[in-house]
Amino acid sequence: MSAAPAQGYLQDLGVLPGAASSYASAVDASGDVVVGNSSARAFRWTPAGGLESLLPSVSSSWAHGVSADGHTVVGTWYVGGARAFRWTANTGAQDLGLLPGWSRADALDVSADGSVVVGQLSNIGGQSIAFRWTAAMGMQDLGTPPGGASFLGAVAVSDDGSVVVGNAWVLGLKSFVWTAATGMRLLDTYPSSGYEPSVADLSGDGRVAVGLASPLSYAPDVAVRWDLATNTMQILPLPGTTWSYAYKTNRDGSVVVGTGIGFLGSSWSPFHLSTTGGLTALGTLGGATAEARGVNAAGSIVVGWSYTTGGAQHAFRFDFDSLGSPFCAAVPNSTGATGHIAATGSRVVTTNFFTLSAERLPLNVIGFFLTSMMPGDIFPVAGSQGRLCLAGNIGRCVGPGQIQSSGATGSFQLRIDLTWMPTSSGSVAVGASETWNFQAWHRDMTAGAVTSNFTDAVRVNFE
């Protein structure tokens, strides 16, 4: 099995104002809420709001996890020291406190409804314990496995909050699983004692864990998957890789995402491994290195970070559910790149869930989307350096709130109302079985003169 190139939409999520970098660490079940940090400031991203600071009054914060419903975010903030927080839009951020004898708390994951938080408590001596928090019980020490352990930390929790996984030191690094009924027990280290494992995530149903295993022979680390019902560990099939890490899995454990060296060259590259779709290489934002750090419940949306062409570290979101077929090559704009358009959402017109996105544009320029049922290929275009890929009855999305700015990311997007598709003769409702073509126009500069350009185009067959 070799890695196939991914088919979908890789979106640069940009950075917070004044920040130099960003990093996506988790995504909700739908794929529409992404959390992470941007130059040590926790962020929350949505399609409607873009990248927004989660705790604007706090100087340093990191968002590590988000609930499946997208309403609760957990992480670490510096407020009189490093503390675990739990945030909702209704309540704001809540400090989860400390247990006696511990000076630092990090909240690393949260249950589907936001009611259970897990993480690690530590002290200045480097010792640590795993905790589980609920509003009713507060912070609970999860104890140790039989025989004892040290340097413990919980990293993930099941959707219902009943299963917790983490890592501990027991004559070497080991991984554990905890439930209220069984307490803490160690996970398998197949084959025998040849590997030291480190668990990174747990499926939503609590049945599958993923992570990495370090061979005691000092060979490269390998990505692994545990079946918790049988307590067996499997090295993931990632042909061509030398080093590999599995960071996240989806709700039923059928999809694993992570990063590896080898299947796309000598640098770290993100992968998506599915029991049905095989191994897929997600690519990068133009730089040599990227990591996949989160995946939604269905396994169709992946988040992480990537270096850009310019060398900056940016959060990304990859959507396998991108719709339509691209056509008609764009002319390079003033950045040297060719603008790109993507369609996401649903082809089913009755759901009326359809979004257009334009990227790889000059920064801070205005633009809007064009629509037509007829493709075209017009070049040159008066007053533009680009190619118009539409013909016939061309509509422009220039109504209230529809003209966009590419901002600091060189991109913009717009939710399209399929009951009100613009044409040159007025708006119409899109019908099932109709084919529509879309393109984005944007302002540009060339040789100091104001001009315009276009992205490529995308064709969508609606149902």
C-alpha positions in Angstrom: 0.0 0.0 0.0 1.5 3.3 -1.1 0.3 6.8 -0.1 -2.1 8.3 -2.6 -2.2 12.1 -3.0 -5.2 13.6 -1.2 -8.2 14.9 -3.1 -9.8 17.8 -1.2 -9.4 21.4 0.0 -6.3 22.3 2.0 -7.1 25.7 3.7 -4.6 28.0 5.4 -6.2 29.3 8.6 -3.8 32.1 9.0 -2.6 33.7 12.2 -4.1 36.0 14.9 -3.4 39.8 14.4 0.2 40.5 15.4 1.1 36.8 15.6 3.9 35.1 13.6 2.6 31.5 13.7 -0.3 29.3 14.4 -1.0 25.6 15.2 -4.3 23.7 15.1 -4.5 21.0 17.8 -8.1 19.7 17.6 -11.4 19.9 15.7 -15.0 19.2 16.8 -17.2 16.4 15.4 -18.6 18.4 12.6 -15.2 19.8 11.5 -16.5 23.4 11.7 -14.8 24.3 15.0 -11.0 24.2 15.1 -8.9 25.2 18.2 -5.2 25.7 18.7 -2.7 28.5 19.4 -1.2 31.4 17.5 2.0 32.7 19.0 1.1 31.5 22.5 -2.5 32.7 22.3 -5.4 30.2 22.2 -7.7 30.5 19.2 -11.0 29.2 18.0 -11.8 29.1 14.3 -15.1 28.7 12.6 -16.1 29.2 8.9 -18.2 32.2 9.8 -15.9 33.9 12.3 -12.5 32.8 11.0 -9.6 32.8 13.5 -10.6 34.5 16.8 -8.6 34.9 20.0 -10.3 32.7 22.7 -8.8 34.6 25.7 -7.9 38.0 24.5 -7.1 39.4 28.0 -4.7 36.6 28.9 -1.0 37.0 27.8 -0.3 33.3 27.2 -2.7 30.4 26.6 -3.0 27.2 24.6 -6.2 25.4 23.5 -5.6 21.6 23.5 -9.1 20.1 23.0 -12.6 20.9 21.9 -15.8 19.0 22.7 -17.6 17.1 19.9 -20.4 19.6 19.9 -17.9 22.5 19.5 -19.2 24.4 22.6 -16.4 23.7 25.1 -12.7 24.3 24.7 -10.0 23.2 27.2 -6.3 24.0 27.6 -3.7 25.8 29.6 -3.5 29.5 30.5 -1.0 31.5 32.6 -2.9 33.2 35.3 -0.7 33.3 38.4 1.0 30.2 37.0 0.1 27.5 34.5 -3.5 26.4 35.1 -6.0 24.2 33.3 -9.0 26.1 31.9 -12.4 25.1 30.5 -14.1 27.7 28.2 -17.6 28.0 26.8 -19.2 31.0 25.0 -21.8 31.3 27.8 -19.5 31.1 30.8 -16.2 32.3 29.5 -13.0 30.6 30.9 -13.1 28.7 34.2 -9.9 27.8 36.2 -10.2 24.1 37.1 -7.9 24.5 40.1 -5.2 22.3 41.6 -4.9 19.4 44.0 -2.8 19.9 47.1 1.0 19.5 46.4 0.8 20.3 42.7 1.7 23.7 41.1 0.7 23.3 37.4 -2.3 21.9 35.6 -2.8 21.2 31.9 -6.2 20.3 30.5 -5.6 18.1 27.4 -9.0 16.7 26.3 -12.7 17.0 26.9 -15.8 14.7 26.5 -18.3 15.1 23.8 -20.7 17.3 25.8 -17.9 19.2 27.6 -18.7 17.8 31.1 -15.5 15.7 31.6 -12.0 17.1 31.3 -8.7 15.2 31.6 -5.1 16.2 31.8 -2.0 16.3 34.0 -1.0 17.9 37.3 2.7 18.5 37.9 5.2 20.2 40.3 8.5 22.0 40.1 10.2 18.7 40.9 9.1 17.2 37.6 6.6 14.7 39.1 3.1 14.4 37.7 -0.3 12.7 38.0 -3.2 12.1 35.8 -6.5 13.9 36.6 -10.2 13.7 35.6 -12.4 16.7 36.3 -16.2 17.1 36.5 -18.3 20.0 37.8 -19.8 17.7 40.5 -16.5 16.0 41.7 -13.9 18.6 40.8 -10.4 17.4 40.1 -9.8 13.6 40.7 -6.4 11.9 40.9 -6.7 8.8 38.7 -4.2 6.8 40.8 -1.6 4.4 39.4 -1.7 0.9 37.8 -1.0 -2.2 40.0 2.6 -2.1 41.2 2.7 1.7 41.0 4.0 4.3 38.6 5.4 7.8 38.4 5.2 10.8 36.0 1.6 10.1 34.9 -0.6 12.2 32.6 -4.0 11.7 31.0 -4.1 12.7 27.3 -7.6 11.7 26.0 -11.1 10.8 27.1 -14.0 9.0 25.3 -17.1 10.8 24.2 -19.1 9.7 27.2 -16.2 10.5 29.6 -16.0 7.0 31.0 -12.7 5.9 29.4 -9.3 7.7 29.8 -5.9 7.0 28.3 -2.5 8.4 29.2 1.1 7.6 29.9 3.2 6.7 32.9 6.7 5.7 33.9 6.9 2.1 35.0 10.5 0.9 34.6 10.3 2.8 31.3 7.6 4.6 29.4 4.2 2.8 29.4 0.7 3.7 28.4 -2.5 3.1 30.4 -6.3 3.0 30.1 -8.6 4.0 33.0 -12.2 3.4 33.8 -14.1 3.8 37.0 -14.8 0.1 37.1 -11.3 -1.3 36.4 -9.1 1.6 37.6 -5.8 2.0 35.8 -4.2 -0.8 33.8 -1.3 -0.8 31.4 -1.6 -1.2 27.6 0.1 -3.9 25.7 3.7 -3.2 24.5 3.8 -5.7 21.7 6.1 -7.3 20.7 6.9 -8.1 24.3 9.3 -5.5 25.8 10.8 -4.4 22.5 9.0 -1.0 22.5 8.2 1.8 24.8 4.8 3.1 23.8 3.3 6.6 24.2 -0.5 6.9 23.6 -1.7 10.1 22.0 -5.5 9.8 21.5 -8.6 7.7 22.1 -11.5 7.1 19.7 -14.8 8.6 20.7 -16.4 5.2 21.4 -13.5 4.4 23.8 -12.5 1.2 21.9 -9.3 2.3 20.0 -6.2 4.2 21.1 -3.4 5.5 18.9 0.1 6.8 19.4 3.7 5.9 18.8 6.2 3.2 20.0 9.9 3.8 20.5 12.0 0.7 19.8 14.5 0.0 22.7 17.0 -0.7 19.9 16.9 3.0 19.1 15.5 2.4 15.7 13.0 5.0 14.4 9.7 5.5 16.2 6.6 3.9 14.7 2.9 4.8 14.7 0.7 2.3 16.5 -2.9 1.4 17.2 -4.4 -0.4 20.2 -7.6 -2.5 20.3 -8.6 -1.9 23.9 -11.1 -4.8 24.0 -8.2 -7.3 23.5 -5.4 -5.0 24.8 -3.3 -5.6 21.7 -1.0 -3.2 19.9 -0.5 -3.0 16.1 2.2 -1.2 14.2 0.3 0.8 11.5 1.0 0.0 7.9 2.8 3.1 6.6 5.1 1.8 3.8 8.1 3.9 2.9 8.2 5.7 6.2 11.2 5.7 8.5 9.8 7.7 11.5 6.0 7.9 12.0 3.7 9.2 14.7 -0.1 8.7 15.1 -1.7 11.7 16.8 -5.4 11.4 16.5 -8.2 9.0 15.6 -11.9 9.6 14.8 -15.1 8.5 16.6 -15.0 4.8 15.8 -11.2 4.4 15.3 -11.5 3.8 11.5 -9.3 6.8 10.6 -5.9 7.7 12.0 -4.0 10.8 11.3 -0.4 11.8 12.0 2.9 12.5 10.4 5.8 10.5 9.0 9.1 10.8 7.1 9.7 8.9 3.9 6.5 8.5 1.9 6.7 12.1 0.6 10.4 12.6 0.8 12.8 13.4 3.6 10.6 15.8 5.6 7.7 15.3 8.0 4.5 14.9 6.0 0.9 14.5 7.3 -1.0 11.3 6.6 -4.6 10.0 6.7 -5.0 6.3 7.2 -8.4 4.8 6.7 -9.6 1.2 7.0 -11.7 1.8 3.9 -9.7 4.4 1.9 -6.2 3.3 2.6 -3.2 5.7 3.1 -3.4 9.3 1.8 -0.8 12.0 1.9 -2.3 15.4 2.7 0.5 17.6 1.4 1.6 21.0 2.8 0.9 24.7 2.5 4.0 25.0 0.3 6.7 24.3 2.8 8.6 21.1 3.3 7.1 20.0 6.7 3.6 19.6 8.1 1.8 17.5 10.8 -1.8 16.3 11.1 -2.9 16.8 14.7 -6.7 16.4 14.7 -9.6 14.7 12.8 -13.4 15.1 13.0 -15.8 12.3 13.9 -16.3 11.1 10.4 -12.6 11.2 9.5 -13.3 13.6 6.6 -11.7 16.8 8.0 -8.1 17.0 9.3 -6.4 19.9 11.1 -2.8 20.5 12.0 0.1 22.8 11.0 2.3 23.3 8.0 5.2 25.5 6.9 4.2 27.9 4.1 6.2 28.7 1.0 7.5 31.7 2.9 8.6 29.6 5.9 5.9 30.6 8.3 4.1 28.0 10.5 0.4 28.2 9.9 -2.6 26.1 11.0 -4.4 24.2 8.3 -7.8 22.5 7.7 -8.1 19.8 5.1 -11.6 18.9 3.8 -12.0 15.6 2.0 -15.6 16.6 1.3 -14.6 19.3 -1.1 -17.1 19.3 -4.0 -16.8 19.7 -7.7 -14.1 19.5 -10.4 -11.6 22.2 -11.0 -11.1 23.5 -14.6 -9.5 26.3 -16.5 -6.0 27.2 -15.3 -5.5 30.6 -13.6 -2.9 33.2 -14.6 -0.4 33.9 -11.8 -1.2 36.9 -9.7 1.2 39.4 -8.1 2.2 36.9 -5.4 3.6 34.6 -8.1 0.9 32.0 -7.2 -2.3 31.1 -9.1 -5.5 31.8 -7.3 -7.6 28.7 -6.4 -11.3 28.2 -5.7 -12.9 25.3 -3.8 -16.5 24.3 -3.1 -17.4 22.6 0.2 -20.7 21.5 1.8 -23.4 19.4 0.1 -24.4 18.9 -3.5 -28.0 18.3 -2.3 -29.8 21.5 -3.0 -32.5 20.9 -0.4 -29.9 21.0 2.4 -28.8 24.5 1.2 -25.3 24.1 2.7 -22.8 25.2 0.2 -19.6 27.4 0.6 -17.1 28.8 -1.9 -13.5 29.5 -0.8 -10.8 31.4 -2.7 -7.1 31.2 -1.6 -3.5 31.9 -2.8 -4.5 35.6 -3.4 -2.6 38.8 -2.7 -3.1 40.0 0.9 -5.8 42.6 1.8 -7.5 42.9 -1.6 -11.2 42.9 -2.3 -12.9 40.1 -4.3 -16.1 38.4 -5.0 -17.4 35.1 -6.5 -18.9 34.7 -10.0 -21.5 32.1 -11.1 -22.7 30.7 -14.4 -24.2 27.5 -15.8 -21.9 27.9 -18.8 -18.1 27.5 -18.8 -15.9 29.7 -20.8 -12.3 30.6 -21.5 -11.8 34.3 -22.3 -8.2 35.7 -22.4 -7.2 38.5 -22.3 -10.0 40.2 -20.4 -10.2 44.0 -20.5 -8.8 45.6 -17.4 -7.5 42.3 -16.0 -4.4 40.2 -16.3 -6.4 37.0 -15.6 -8.5 34.5 -17.5 -12.3 34.4 -17.3 -13.5 30.8 -17.1 -17.2 31.5 -17.3 -19.6 32.5 -20.1 -23.2 33.2 -20.8 -25.4 34.5 -18.0 -22.7 35.4 -15.4 -23.8 36.4 -11.9 -21.8 38.3 -9.4 -22.0 37.8 -5.6 -21.9 41.5 -4.7 -25.0 41.8 -2.5 -24.8 43.0 1.1 -22.0 41.3 2.9 -20.9 39.3 -0.1 -17.9 41.4 -1.3 -14.9 40.0 0.7 -11.4 40.9 1.6 -8.5 38.5 1.4 -7.1 39.8 4.6 -3.9 38.6 6.2 -4.3 35.0 4.9 -4.8 35.9 1.2 -8.1 34.1 1.2 -11.8 34.5 1.6 -15.0 32.4 1.6 -18.7 32.9 1.4 -21.7 30.7 2.2 -23.9 30.6 -0.9 -27.7 30.6 -0.7 -28.8 28.0 -3.2 -32.3 29.5 -3.3 -30.9 32.8 -4.4 -28.1 32.2 -6.9 -27.1 35.4 -8.8 -27.2 35.7 -12.6 -26.9 38.7 -14.9 -30.7 38.7 -15.2 -31.6 38.2 -11.6 -31.4 35.6 -8.8 -32.7 32.0 -9.3 -33.0 28.9 -7.3 -30.6 26.1 -8.1 -32.3 22.9 -9.3 -31.5 19.3 -8.7 -29.4 17.8 -11.5 -28.2 21.3 -12.6 -24.5 22.0 -13.2 -23.0 25.3 -12.1 -19.6 26.8 -12.6 -17.9 29.2 -10.1 -14.8 31.5 -10.1 -13.5 34.3 -7.9 -12.5 37.7 -9.1 -10.0 39.8 -7.1 -8.2 43.2 -7.2 -4.5 43.0 -7.9 -1.4 45.1 -8.7 1.1 44.7 -11.5 4.1 47.0 -12.1 2.6 49.5 -9.7 -0.7 49.7 -11.6 -4.1 48.6 -10.3 -5.6 45.7 -12.2 -7.5 42.5 -11.4 -7.2 38.7 -11.7 -9.2 35.5 -11.4 -8.8 32.2 -9.7 -9.2 28.9 -11.5 -12.8 27.6 -11.7 -14.8 24.8 -10.2 -17.7 22.9 -11.7 -20.4 21.4 -9.3 -23.1 18.9 -10.3 -26.0 19.5 -7.9 -28.4 16.8 -6.8 
